[in-house]
């Protein structure tokens, strides 16, 4: 994911990384996957702006929604 952001939308890399850090923290707090994933999506979309970053962050959201249970349950 870091390579995709750095290549596809480097000007947004720092703000997108913050979204990832906040999402990880939300998972650690175990407040529920859905609220964490929803906030992650909001954060990414608001930081993607109207740029080529939008397709990249949509992929990140889809991956988290499909496979986040592995990380959320602590199996990773």
LINCORSUL-V43945 format. One record per residue. N is the residue number from 1. PHI is phi in radians with two decimals (NA if undefined). Layout:
n | phi
N | PHI
N | PHI
This chain:
n | phi
1 | NA
2 | -1.07
3 | -1.12
4 | -1.10
5 | -1.22
6 | -1.11
7 | -1.48
8 | -1.44
9 | -2.69
10 | -1.06
11 | -1.21
12 | -1.84
13 | -1.01
14 | -1.14
15 | -1.23
16 | -1.16
17 | -1.07
18 | -1.06
19 | -1.06
20 | -1.14
21 | -1.11
22 | -1.12
23 | -1.15
24 | -1.04
25 | -1.12
26 | -1.09
27 | -1.07
28 | -1.09
29 | -1.32
30 | 0.99
31 | -1.48
32 | 2.03
33 | -1.14
34 | -1.01
35 | -1.10
36 | -1.13
37 | -1.19
38 | -1.12
39 | -1.16
40 | -1.03
41 | -1.09
42 | -1.04
43 | -1.08
44 | -1.09
45 | -1.14
46 | -1.25
47 | -1.58
48 | -1.28
49 | 1.13
50 | -1.79
51 | -2.30
52 | -1.16
53 | -1.24
54 | -0.98
55 | -1.07
56 | -1.16
57 | -1.21
58 | -1.11
59 | -1.14
60 | -1.02
61 | -1.08
62 | -1.08
63 | -1.11
64 | -1.14
65 | -1.17
66 | -1.40
67 | -2.09
68 | -1.12
69 | -1.06
70 | -1.08
71 | -1.26
72 | -1.07
73 | -1.42
74 | 1.45
75 | -1.49
76 | -1.49
